[in-house]
Structure formats: C-alpha cells, structure tokens
C-alpha cells in the first residue's frame, strides 16, 4: 500500500495542479565492521566483513542506503552509522 499526501500547486497558466508527495520513513543503524588485510600481500585490499550482507538484507526489506557517517568520541572510540530510507508503508 502506497502512502501519499497531496499538495496544491499552480502551473504557468494558473491552473491548479495536484501533486502526490511520497512519504518516507528513515532508519539510522550502526555498521558493525571488522577491517583487516593480509599483511603478507602488499597488493591486497582491506576486507570489510559482513557489511555487504547486512546492507543486502536491509535492501530486501525496501531500505535504501542514503549516507554513512564516521563518528569519533574524545576517548578514541570510533564507529560508523548508516542512514537509510524507504517508502512509508513498505514492510
């Protein structure tokens, strides 16, 4: 079921135009990552475990990744959060 709201606008000839605006819901989740690389192979790229699987699972539920943000605390702890959105009414 799509949830929409309407807005009244006017075009160049001052005719009333009704627009349907999509409603969104948002979710902020921490991304649990373990980054590692093979120290014996200089050409190997770092590996980030489970992030792709977690994002694919959320994508199957209709969530779209909008942005990520690294957060650092003064005591040195760091983590990453993901901002996701999906059309309201999809579950």
C-alpha positions in Angstrom: 0.0 0.0 0.0 1.5 3.3 -1.0 1.0 6.2 1.4 0.9 9.5 -0.3 -0.2 13.0 0.5 -1.3 15.7 -1.9 -0.1 19.3 -2.4 -1.7 22.0 -4.4 0.4 23.9 -6.9 -0.3 26.2 -9.8 1.3 26.0 -13.3 2.2 28.8 -15.6 -1.4 29.3 -16.7 -2.5 29.5 -13.1 -4.3 26.2 -13.3 -4.5 24.2 -10.1 -2.2 21.1 -10.2 -2.3 18.4 -7.6 0.9 16.7 -6.8 1.3 13.5 -4.9 4.1 13.6 -2.4 5.7 10.3 -1.3 6.1 9.8 2.4 9.3 8.3 3.6 10.5 6.6 6.8 14.1 6.6 8.0 16.3 4.4 10.0 19.8 5.0 11.5 21.8 1.9 12.3 25.4 1.3 13.4 27.5 -0.6 10.9 29.4 -3.4 12.5 32.7 -3.7 10.7 35.9 -5.5 11.1 38.5 -4.3 8.7 41.5 -6.5 8.1 44.1 -7.1 5.4 46.7 -9.7 4.6 49.9 -8.2 5.9 51.9 -10.5 3.7 50.4 -9.3 0.4 51.0 -5.6 -0.2 48.6 -5.5 -3.2 45.7 -6.9 -1.3 42.9 -4.5 -0.4 41.3 -4.3 3.1 38.4 -6.7 3.7 35.3 -5.4 5.4 33.3 -8.3 6.8 29.5 -8.6 6.8 28.7 -5.0 5.7 27.6 -6.0 2.2 25.5 -8.9 3.6 23.8 -6.6 6.2 23.1 -3.9 3.6 21.7 -6.5 1.1 19.4 -7.8 3.8 18.1 -4.3 4.5 17.7 -3.7 0.8 15.4 -6.8 0.5 13.2 -5.1 3.1 13.0 -2.0 0.9 15.6 0.1 2.7 17.9 2.3 0.6 21.3 3.5 1.8 21.3 7.3 1.8 24.5 8.1 3.6 27.1 6.9 6.1 28.9 8.9 8.8 32.0 8.1 10.8 31.7 9.2 14.4 34.6 9.6 16.8 34.4 10.1 20.6 37.0 12.1 22.5 38.3 9.0 24.3 39.2 7.5 20.8 36.2 5.1 20.2 35.0 5.2 16.6 32.1 3.8 14.8 30.1 4.2 11.6 26.4 4.8 11.2 24.3 4.2 8.1 21.3 6.4 7.2 18.6 4.5 5.3 15.2 5.4 3.9 12.2 3.6 2.4 8.8 4.5 1.2 6.4 4.5 4.1 4.0 1.6 4.1 6.5 -1.0 2.7 7.3 -3.8 5.1 
